[in-house]
Each structure stands twice: as C-alpha cells, then as structure tokens.
C-alpha cells in the first residue's frame, strides 16, 4: 500500500504547526509519519507537536533542521528520511516545511527516490497557510512565498480576524494571480474541516526550480543558555532584536515555569508553555531568522548579555552557508 503524502507550507509564523496539530486530531487512530523541517539548527516545533501525540495510536516523528529540505544543503538528508520512513508501516506522511522553504522541486525529489523506497509515496498535494497580516508585504519580494502559492492547490487564508475584508479580497487577488486554479479557504487558528481538505487537496502538478540556495539563505541563529529568565527581560531582549528578524521562536526557562516565545513580523507573543515530562529540554532554546543575509550575530550576543547577564551558546548558520 502506498503512503499518502501531504505537504504543509506557508511563510514564517503563518500557522503551519497549528494546522498540523489540528490535522493530527482528525486522523486519530491512523498510523502517521510527521516530518518537520526547521530553518534553525535547533528544533522547536517538534516539541510542540509531540504534546499532541498522546491521543494518537502511532506517530513517527522526524525532524530535519538547519535549512530547507528542498535546498541542496539538506536534500540528501530529506531523501534519506523519506527512504527510512517508507520502511515503516505508516499510512500517511505529513511534511511541515520551513517557512522559508520553496517546494517547487518536490516532484523531482519524489521521482528520484522512486527506485529507493520500500513503499511508494502517493503525493496528495500541498496546503499553503497564508498569514493575512503579513502576506501582502512578503509576496511581492520573496520568491519562496510566491512558489509556495504556485505549488499548492489548497490555500488556507489564516488570521482573518486581524484584517479587514478589503485586505482579504486583495490577498485572494494576489493568490489567484500566481495560481488561478487554487481553492481558497478563510479561517481562524488554521482550522479547516476535514471534508473540505479532502475534497480540495490535490496535486496541481506544478514543477519548477526551487529558489532555496545556500548563497541566498537569510542569516539564522540558534541559541542555548542555562539559567532562569524573567518575563520582562525576555520581552525587552526581544524588542531589541525584533527589528533585525522575520521570525523568533523558542522556549525560555523562567522561575518554576517555561515560556514559549513566538514572534512574527514584529508581533511578540510570550505565553506559558505546557511542556510534559517526556519533553526532553533542560535549557532555554531560541531560533532567530534574519530579514536578509547580513550577519547580526554580534548584536544578538551583546543584547543577550545586557539583559540576561550571561553569555549564550550561539550556533551561527550564517557562517555555515555564507563561507
């Protein structure tokens, strides 16, 4: 039996992980594979998804971090993961792309692995989650955003409570300029009825060359640090760094609790994280994705030390991809 593969895309902070969590609840009792692609070196979303699997019979969770799975720098690891997952008994594979991923070459990759897998993948198509607040700003200038739309037959326009009807109409017009045949669904909290998904999700056969290349990757930093951090210090630090970044996310340890930090295009959310005992995390972890390829690691370290009075361990993915 073939493995049904569903791709979940959308720009940074659009609501992909929330969509995936909602989707998993709809497939309770099924044997599921989940592949999460994180742009930073440290995985955050996998820990959030793992909190939902207590209601699932069987989830195979794989994380591929430190770039886009469609870029040459991670393509080999992506293919290896697909081959390994084909050796399991999963019925479905859900792939959550990094927000910077351009899946234009997904068909080439699936064709390439056809002779390597134990069971073939049946590509169901791609869902693209659109952030109503930021989409119009990004679609004009970012090739990954444009190609995420082109590659997807089902477009979920999310966060519609945060914009007016005029903006939603403009979003729909921009989407249909790129992909005239796409089915659009407006929603809150990435929710979509299962029957709408199944009726409108299909492979639109889009084939292109991915825009994900090592040389144009934005500067990305993964931070780890021991100790406990105050709520106001976290907010003050974030307010200083947000001007340089598209996305900040992570888990920060407070006094007797954990904070989940989620920043999208300048909007900062700091909430208590409900980590279970099985979530293996001992120290604070943060991922910061820059607006361009310019290195701002020194600013991050200086600002961190100013507010937290301690030096973090910083993994600079800028140095990895911009040699």
DRENVEXVO-74808 format. One record per residue (C-alpha): residue in one letter; chain; x, y, z. Coordinates in steps of 0.05 Angstrom, whole numbers, plus 5000, padded with zeros to 4 digits. Example, Ala and Ser with C-alpha at 12.3 -4.5 7.8 and 13.67 -1.06 7.14 Angstrom:
site res = A; chain = A; east = 5246; north = 4910; up = 5156 .
site res = S; chain = A; east = 5273; north = 4979; up = 5143 .
end
This chain:
site res = X; chain = A; east = 5000; north = 5000; up = 5000 .
site res = X; chain = A; east = 5026; north = 5069; up = 4981 .
site res = X; chain = A; east = 5039; north = 5122; up = 5034 .
site res = X; chain = A; east = 4995; north = 5184; up = 5025 .
site res = X; chain = A; east = 5039; north = 5246; up = 5029 .
site res = X; chain = A; east = 5013; north = 5315; up = 5045 .
site res = X; chain = A; east = 5057; north = 5377; up = 5043 .
site res = X; chain = A; east = 5043; north = 5436; up = 5091 .
site res = X; chain = A; east = 5074; north = 5502; up = 5071 .
site res = X; chain = A; east = 5069; north = 5576; up = 5086 .
site res = X; chain = A; east = 5115; north = 5632; up = 5107 .
site res = X; chain = A; east = 5145; north = 5641; up = 5176 .
site res = X; chain = A; east = 5092; north = 5645; up = 5230 .
site res = X; chain = A; east = 5032; north = 5634; up = 5184 .
site res = X; chain = A; east = 5004; north = 5578; up = 5228 .
site res = X; chain = A; east = 5033; north = 5514; up = 5198 .
site res = X; chain = A; east = 5046; north = 5479; up = 5264 .
site res = X; chain = A; east = 4976; north = 5496; up = 5290 .
site res = X; chain = A; east = 4948; north = 5469; up = 5225 .
site res = X; chain = A; east = 4988; north = 5405; up = 5233 .
site res = X; chain = A; east = 4964; north = 5396; up = 5304 .
site res = X; chain = A; east = 4892; north = 5405; up = 5281 .
site res = X; chain = A; east = 4904; north = 5356; up = 5225 .
site res = X; chain = A; east = 4932; north = 5303; up = 5271 .
site res = X; chain = A; east = 4870; north = 5305; up = 5314 .
site res = X; chain = A; east = 4828; north = 5290; up = 5252 .
site res = X; chain = A; east = 4869; north = 5228; up = 5236 .
site res = X; chain = A; east = 4867; north = 5198; up = 5305 .
site res = X; chain = A; east = 4877; north = 5122; up = 5302 .
site res = X; chain = A; east = 4916; north = 5125; up = 5237 .
site res = X; chain = A; east = 4989; north = 5107; up = 5231 .
site res = X; chain = A; east = 5021; north = 5174; up = 5218 .
site res = X; chain = A; east = 5090; north = 5198; up = 5198 .
site res = X; chain = A; east = 5108; north = 5271; up = 5212 .
site res = X; chain = A; east = 5169; north = 5305; up = 5183 .
site res = X; chain = A; east = 5183; north = 5374; up = 5209 .
site res = X; chain = A; east = 5233; north = 5419; up = 5174 .
site res = X; chain = A; east = 5262; north = 5475; up = 5217 .
site res = X; chain = A; east = 5304; north = 5531; up = 5187 .
site res = X; chain = A; east = 5345; north = 5538; up = 5251 .
site res = X; chain = A; east = 5394; north = 5487; up = 5278 .
site res = X; chain = A; east = 5351; north = 5476; up = 5340 .
site res = X; chain = A; east = 5283; north = 5443; up = 5332 .
site res = X; chain = A; east = 5225; north = 5477; up = 5368 .
site res = X; chain = A; east = 5162; north = 5455; up = 5331 .
site res = X; chain = A; east = 5175; north = 5381; up = 5342 .
site res = X; chain = A; east = 5168; north = 5390; up = 5417 .
site res = X; chain = A; east = 5102; north = 5427; up = 5407 .
site res = X; chain = A; east = 5076; north = 5372; up = 5361 .
site res = X; chain = A; east = 5098; north = 5318; up = 5409 .
site res = X; chain = A; east = 5049; north = 5345; up = 5460 .
site res = X; chain = A; east = 4991; north = 5323; up = 5416 .
site res = X; chain = A; east = 5011; north = 5251; up = 5404 .
site res = X; chain = A; east = 4982; north = 5224; up = 5469 .
site res = X; chain = A; east = 4917; north = 5220; up = 5431 .
site res = X; chain = A; east = 4948; north = 5183; up = 5372 .
site res = X; chain = A; east = 4959; north = 5109; up = 5365 .
site res = X; chain = A; east = 5024; north = 5115; up = 5328 .
site res = X; chain = A; east = 5065; north = 5174; up = 5304 .
site res = X; chain = A; east = 5134; north = 5170; up = 5273 .
site res = X; chain = A; east = 5165; north = 5239; up = 5283 .
site res = X; chain = A; east = 5226; north = 5261; up = 5244 .
site res = X; chain = A; east = 5259; north = 5329; up = 5248 .
site res = X; chain = A; east = 5307; north = 5358; up = 5196 .
site res = X; chain = A; east = 5337; north = 5424; up = 5219 .
site res = X; chain = A; east = 5385; north = 5477; up = 5196 .
site res = X; chain = A; east = 5357; north = 5497; up = 5128 .
site res = X; chain = A; east = 5306; north = 5479; up = 5076 .
site res = X; chain = A; east = 5295; north = 5406; up = 5056 .
site res = X; chain = A; east = 5288; north = 5430; up = 4984 .
site res = X; chain = A; east = 5357; north = 5462; up = 4983 .
site res = X; chain = A; east = 5419; north = 5423; up = 4961 .
site res = X; chain = A; east = 5447; north = 5431; up = 5031 .
site res = X; chain = A; east = 5393; north = 5387; up = 5062 .
site res = X; chain = A; east = 5364; north = 5350; up = 5003 .
site res = X; chain = A; east = 5406; north = 5288; up = 5017 .
site res = X; chain = A; east = 5381; north = 5284; up = 5089 .
site res = X; chain = A; east = 5309; north = 5294; up = 5065 .
site res = X; chain = A; east = 5315; north = 5236; up = 5015 .
site res = X; chain = A; east = 5347; north = 5192; up = 5069 .
site res = X; chain = A; east = 5288; north = 5207; up = 5116 .
site res = X; chain = A; east = 5237; north = 5191; up = 5062 .
site res = X; chain = A; east = 5271; north = 5125; up = 5047 .
site res = X; chain = A; east = 5273; north = 5106; up = 5121 .
site res = X; chain = A; east = 5200; north = 5125; up = 5133 .
site res = X; chain = A; east = 5180; north = 5082; up = 5073 .
site res = X; chain = A; east = 5206; north = 5022; up = 5113 .
site res = X; chain = A; east = 5155; north = 5035; up = 5169 .
site res = X; chain = A; east = 5080; north = 5018; up = 5169 .
site res = X; chain = A; east = 5055; north = 5089; up = 5166 .
site res = X; chain = A; east = 4992; north = 5104; up = 5124 .
site res = X; chain = A; east = 5003; north = 5180; up = 5119 .
site res = X; chain = A; east = 5064; north = 5225; up = 5118 .
site res = X; chain = A; east = 5053; north = 5299; up = 5136 .
site res = X; chain = A; east = 5111; north = 5344; up = 5119 .
site res = X; chain = A; east = 5114; north = 5413; up = 5152 .
site res = X; chain = A; east = 5161; north = 5456; up = 5111 .
site res = X; chain = A; east = 5204; north = 5510; up = 5140 .
site res = X; chain = A; east = 5172; north = 5578; up = 5128 .
site res = X; chain = A; east = 5229; north = 5596; up = 5081 .
site res = X; chain = A; east = 5222; north = 5532; up = 5041 .
site res = X; chain = A; east = 5207; north = 5532; up = 4966 .
site res = X; chain = A; east = 5177; north = 5464; up = 4947 .
site res = X; chain = A; east = 5179; north = 5475; up = 4872 .
site res = X; chain = A; east = 5223; north = 5413; up = 4863 .
site res = X; chain = A; east = 5181; north = 5364; up = 4905 .
site res = X; chain = A; east = 5162; north = 5324; up = 4843 .
site res = X; chain = A; east = 5234; north = 5316; up = 4822 .
site res = X; chain = A; east = 5253; north = 5292; up = 4892 .
site res = X; chain = A; east = 5196; north = 5241; up = 4894 .
site res = X; chain = A; east = 5216; north = 5216; up = 4824 .
site res = X; chain = A; east = 5288; north = 5210; up = 4847 .
site res = X; chain = A; east = 5271; north = 5166; up = 4907 .
site res = X; chain = A; east = 5221; north = 5121; up = 4869 .
site res = X; chain = A; east = 5273; north = 5066; up = 4860 .
site res = X; chain = A; east = 5300; north = 5072; up = 4931 .
site res = X; chain = A; east = 5238; north = 5066; up = 4975 .
site res = X; chain = A; east = 5206; north = 5003; up = 5002 .
site res = X; chain = A; east = 5137; north = 5032; up = 4991 .
site res = X; chain = A; east = 5119; north = 5087; up = 4942 .
site res = X; chain = A; east = 5092; north = 5155; up = 4963 .
site res = X; chain = A; east = 5025; north = 5177; up = 4935 .
site res = X; chain = A; east = 5031; north = 5253; up = 4933 .
site res = X; chain = A; east = 4964; north = 5283; up = 4954 .
site res = X; chain = A; east = 4985; north = 5355; up = 4942 .
site res = X; chain = A; east = 5006; north = 5416; up = 4982 .
site res = X; chain = A; east = 4968; north = 5461; up = 5030 .
site res = X; chain = A; east = 4994; north = 5532; up = 5038 .
site res = X; chain = A; east = 4977; north = 5571; up = 5101 .
site res = X; chain = A; east = 4973; north = 5646; up = 5088 .
site res = X; chain = A; east = 4982; north = 5697; up = 5143 .
site res = X; chain = A; east = 4931; north = 5751; up = 5128 .
site res = X; chain = A; east = 4971; north = 5803; up = 5167 .
site res = X; chain = A; east = 5038; north = 5795; up = 5131 .
site res = X; chain = A; east = 5024; north = 5762; up = 5064 .
site res = X; chain = A; east = 5016; north = 5824; up = 5021 .
site res = X; chain = A; east = 5081; north = 5852; up = 5047 .
site res = X; chain = A; east = 5120; north = 5789; up = 5032 .
site res = X; chain = A; east = 5090; north = 5761; up = 4968 .
site res = X; chain = A; east = 5117; north = 5818; up = 4926 .
site res = X; chain = A; east = 5190; north = 5808; up = 4945 .
site res = X; chain = A; east = 5201; north = 5736; up = 4968 .
site res = X; chain = A; east = 5207; north = 5680; up = 4917 .
site res = X; chain = A; east = 5193; north = 5625; up = 4969 .
site res = X; chain = A; east = 5125; north = 5657; up = 4985 .
site res = X; chain = A; east = 5106; north = 5662; up = 4912 .
site res = X; chain = A; east = 5127; north = 5590; up = 4898 .
site res = X; chain = A; east = 5092; north = 5563; up = 4960 .
site res = X; chain = A; east = 5027; north = 5590; up = 4929 .
site res = X; chain = A; east = 5044; north = 5564; up = 4860 .
site res = X; chain = A; east = 5058; north = 5494; up = 4887 .
site res = X; chain = A; east = 4993; north = 5488; up = 4927 .
site res = X; chain = A; east = 4923; north = 5474; up = 4904 .
site res = X; chain = A; east = 4892; north = 5490; up = 4973 .
site res = X; chain = A; east = 4906; north = 5558; up = 5003 .
site res = X; chain = A; east = 4884; north = 5569; up = 5075 .
site res = X; chain = A; east = 4878; north = 5644; up = 5089 .
site res = X; chain = A; east = 4890; north = 5647; up = 5164 .
site res = X; chain = A; east = 4882; north = 5700; up = 5218 .
site res = X; chain = A; east = 4824; north = 5734; up = 5181 .
site res = X; chain = A; east = 4801; north = 5767; up = 5246 .
site res = X; chain = A; east = 4863; north = 5811; up = 5245 .
site res = X; chain = A; east = 4850; north = 5846; up = 5178 .
site res = X; chain = A; east = 4790; north = 5877; up = 5142 .
site res = X; chain = A; east = 4751; north = 5850; up = 5083 .
site res = X; chain = A; east = 4787; north = 5895; up = 5035 .
site res = X; chain = A; east = 4854; north = 5863; up = 5054 .
site res = X; chain = A; east = 4825; north = 5793; up = 5048 .
site res = X; chain = A; east = 4800; north = 5809; up = 4978 .
site res = X; chain = A; east = 4868; north = 5836; up = 4958 .
site res = X; chain = A; east = 4901; north = 5772; up = 4986 .
site res = X; chain = A; east = 4853; north = 5730; up = 4944 .
site res = X; chain = A; east = 4870; north = 5771; up = 4882 .
site res = X; chain = A; east = 4945; north = 5763; up = 4893 .
site res = X; chain = A; east = 4938; north = 5688; up = 4904 .
site res = X; chain = A; east = 4898; north = 5679; up = 4840 .
site res = X; chain = A; east = 4949; north = 5720; up = 4800 .
site res = X; chain = A; east = 5001; north = 5667; up = 4819 .
site res = X; chain = A; east = 4955; north = 5607; up = 4820 .
site res = X; chain = A; east = 4888; north = 5619; up = 4784 .
site res = X; chain = A; east = 4861; north = 5549; up = 4799 .
site res = X; chain = A; east = 4875; north = 5548; up = 4874 .
site res = X; chain = A; east = 4819; north = 5535; up = 4922 .
site res = X; chain = A; east = 4817; north = 5587; up = 4978 .
site res = X; chain = A; east = 4790; north = 5577; up = 5048 .
site res = X; chain = A; east = 4786; north = 5632; up = 5100 .
site res = X; chain = A; east = 4794; north = 5614; up = 5173 .
site res = X; chain = A; east = 4819; north = 5628; up = 5244 .
site res = X; chain = A; east = 4871; north = 5588; up = 5282 .
site res = X; chain = A; east = 4888; north = 5547; up = 5220 .
site res = X; chain = A; east = 4823; north = 5508; up = 5226 .
site res = X; chain = A; east = 4792; north = 5474; up = 5165 .
site res = X; chain = A; east = 4740; north = 5418; up = 5163 .
site res = X; chain = A; east = 4769; north = 5351; up = 5143 .
site res = X; chain = A; east = 4718; north = 5343; up = 5087 .
site res = X; chain = A; east = 4739; north = 5410; up = 5057 .
site res = X; chain = A; east = 4812; north = 5388; up = 5059 .
site res = X; chain = A; east = 4799; north = 5320; up = 5028 .
site res = X; chain = A; east = 4754; north = 5348; up = 4973 .
site res = X; chain = A; east = 4800; north = 5404; up = 4952 .
site res = X; chain = A; east = 4870; north = 5378; up = 4964 .
site res = X; chain = A; east = 4902; north = 5351; up = 4901 .
site res = X; chain = A; east = 4968; north = 5351; up = 4864 .
site res = X; chain = A; east = 4967; north = 5411; up = 4817 .
site res = X; chain = A; east = 5028; north = 5383; up = 4780 .
site res = X; chain = A; east = 5068; north = 5447; up = 4789 .
site res = X; chain = A; east = 5142; north = 5436; up = 4773 .
site res = X; chain = A; east = 5195; north = 5489; up = 4780 .
site res = X; chain = A; east = 5265; north = 5502; up = 4804 .
site res = X; chain = A; east = 5269; north = 5516; up = 4879 .
site res = X; chain = A; east = 5293; north = 5585; up = 4899 .
site res = X; chain = A; east = 5326; north = 5555; up = 4961 .
site res = X; chain = A; east = 5401; north = 5561; up = 4951 .
site res = X; chain = A; east = 5457; north = 5564; up = 5003 .
site res = X; chain = A; east = 5481; north = 5632; up = 4979 .
site res = X; chain = A; east = 5413; north = 5667; up = 4989 .
site res = X; chain = A; east = 5395; north = 5637; up = 5056 .
site res = X; chain = A; east = 5379; north = 5690; up = 5109 .
site res = X; chain = A; east = 5424; north = 5695; up = 5170 .
site res = X; chain = A; east = 5397; north = 5646; up = 5222 .
site res = X; chain = A; east = 5419; north = 5637; up = 5294 .
site res = X; chain = A; east = 5405; north = 5582; up = 5345 .
site res = X; chain = A; east = 5417; north = 5599; up = 5418 .
site res = X; chain = A; east = 5421; north = 5556; up = 5480 .
site res = X; chain = A; east = 5430; north = 5581; up = 5551 .
site res = X; chain = A; east = 5424; north = 5554; up = 5621 .
site res = X; chain = A; east = 5391; north = 5591; up = 5678 .
site res = X; chain = A; east = 5323; north = 5623; up = 5691 .
site res = X; chain = A; east = 5298; north = 5686; up = 5657 .
site res = X; chain = A; east = 5246; north = 5738; up = 5678 .
site res = X; chain = A; east = 5186; north = 5754; up = 5635 .
site res = X; chain = A; east = 5203; north = 5828; up = 5627 .
site res = X; chain = A; east = 5276; north = 5814; up = 5609 .
site res = X; chain = A; east = 5254; north = 5766; up = 5555 .
site res = X; chain = A; east = 5207; north = 5819; up = 5526 .
site res = X; chain = A; east = 5260; north = 5874; up = 5530 .
site res = X; chain = A; east = 5311; north = 5830; up = 5494 .
site res = X; chain = A; east = 5261; north = 5811; up = 5441 .
site res = X; chain = A; east = 5241; north = 5883; up = 5429 .
site res = X; chain = A; east = 5314; north = 5900; up = 5414 .
site res = X; chain = A; east = 5325; north = 5842; up = 5366 .
site res = X; chain = A; east = 5258; north = 5841; up = 5330 .
site res = X; chain = A; east = 5278; north = 5898; up = 5284 .
site res = X; chain = A; east = 5330; north = 5852; up = 5251 .
site res = X; chain = A; east = 5288; north = 5789; up = 5244 .
site res = X; chain = A; east = 5230; north = 5758; up = 5207 .
site res = X; chain = A; east = 5219; north = 5705; up = 5260 .
site res = X; chain = A; east = 5239; north = 5689; up = 5332 .
site res = X; chain = A; east = 5214; north = 5628; up = 5368 .
site res = X; chain = A; east = 5235; north = 5585; up = 5426 .
site res = X; chain = A; east = 5226; north = 5560; up = 5496 .
site res = X; chain = A; east = 5254; north = 5601; up = 5554 .
site res = X; chain = A; east = 5260; north = 5576; up = 5625 .
site res = X; chain = A; east = 5230; north = 5620; up = 5679 .
site res = X; chain = A; east = 5225; north = 5611; up = 5754 .
site res = X; chain = A; east = 5185; north = 5547; up = 5761 .
site res = X; chain = A; east = 5156; north = 5551; up = 5691 .
site res = X; chain = A; east = 5172; north = 5552; up = 5616 .
site res = X; chain = A; east = 5157; north = 5609; up = 5569 .
site res = X; chain = A; east = 5141; north = 5600; up = 5495 .
site res = X; chain = A; east = 5165; north = 5658; up = 5454 .
site res = X; chain = A; east = 5133; north = 5668; up = 5386 .
site res = X; chain = A; east = 5150; north = 5729; up = 5343 .
site res = X; chain = A; east = 5123; north = 5741; up = 5273 .
site res = X; chain = A; east = 5139; north = 5804; up = 5234 .
site res = X; chain = A; east = 5145; north = 5847; up = 5297 .
site res = X; chain = A; east = 5086; north = 5818; up = 5335 .
site res = X; chain = A; east = 5111; north = 5788; up = 5401 .
site res = X; chain = A; east = 5075; north = 5734; up = 5439 .
site res = X; chain = A; east = 5101; north = 5706; up = 5504 .
site res = X; chain = A; east = 5058; north = 5652; up = 5536 .
site res = X; chain = A; east = 5067; north = 5597; up = 5586 .
site res = X; chain = A; east = 5088; north = 5532; up = 5553 .
site res = X; chain = A; east = 5055; north = 5467; up = 5576 .
site res = X; chain = A; east = 5114; north = 5420; up = 5570 .
site res = X; chain = A; east = 5102; north = 5349; up = 5592 .
site res = X; chain = A; east = 5153; north = 5306; up = 5629 .
site res = X; chain = A; east = 5171; north = 5269; up = 5565 .
site res = X; chain = A; east = 5193; north = 5333; up = 5531 .
site res = X; chain = A; east = 5268; north = 5329; up = 5539 .
site res = X; chain = A; east = 5291; north = 5401; up = 5547 .
site res = X; chain = A; east = 5335; north = 5425; up = 5603 .
site res = X; chain = A; east = 5358; north = 5493; up = 5579 .
site res = X; chain = A; east = 5328; north = 5552; up = 5541 .
site res = X; chain = A; east = 5329; north = 5546; up = 5465 .
site res = X; chain = A; east = 5316; north = 5602; up = 5416 .
site res = X; chain = A; east = 5318; north = 5608; up = 5340 .
site res = X; chain = A; east = 5325; north = 5676; up = 5305 .
site res = X; chain = A; east = 5316; north = 5683; up = 5230 .
site res = X; chain = A; east = 5341; north = 5748; up = 5199 .
site res = X; chain = A; east = 5309; north = 5791; up = 5146 .
site res = X; chain = A; east = 5367; north = 5782; up = 5098 .
site res = X; chain = A; east = 5436; north = 5751; up = 5091 .
site res = X; chain = A; east = 5471; north = 5804; up = 5134 .
site res = X; chain = A; east = 5505; north = 5777; up = 5197 .
site res = X; chain = A; east = 5478; north = 5807; up = 5262 .
site res = X; chain = A; east = 5504; north = 5754; up = 5310 .
site res = X; chain = A; east = 5546; north = 5803; up = 5349 .
site res = X; chain = A; east = 5484; north = 5846; up = 5363 .
site res = X; chain = A; east = 5446; north = 5786; up = 5389 .
site res = X; chain = A; east = 5502; north = 5766; up = 5436 .
site res = X; chain = A; east = 5513; north = 5837; up = 5462 .
site res = X; chain = A; east = 5438; north = 5847; up = 5474 .
site res = X; chain = A; east = 5431; north = 5779; up = 5507 .
site res = X; chain = A; east = 5487; north = 5794; up = 5556 .
site res = X; chain = A; east = 5458; north = 5863; up = 5570 .
site res = X; chain = A; east = 5391; north = 5835; up = 5592 .
site res = X; chain = A; east = 5408; north = 5766; up = 5619 .
site res = X; chain = A; east = 5478; north = 5779; up = 5647 .
site res = X; chain = A; east = 5503; north = 5713; up = 5618 .
site res = X; chain = A; east = 5534; north = 5691; up = 5552 .
site res = X; chain = A; east = 5493; north = 5642; up = 5509 .
site res = X; chain = A; east = 5518; north = 5587; up = 5464 .
site res = X; chain = A; east = 5505; north = 5612; up = 5394 .
site res = X; chain = A; east = 5505; north = 5569; up = 5331 .
site res = X; chain = A; east = 5510; north = 5615; up = 5271 .
site res = X; chain = A; east = 5481; north = 5584; up = 5210 .
site res = X; chain = A; east = 5504; north = 5646; up = 5173 .
site res = X; chain = A; east = 5576; north = 5621; up = 5177 .
site res = X; chain = A; east = 5554; north = 5552; up = 5153 .
site res = X; chain = A; east = 5521; north = 5577; up = 5089 .
site res = X; chain = A; east = 5560; north = 5640; up = 5072 .
site res = X; chain = A; east = 5631; north = 5616; up = 5070 .
end
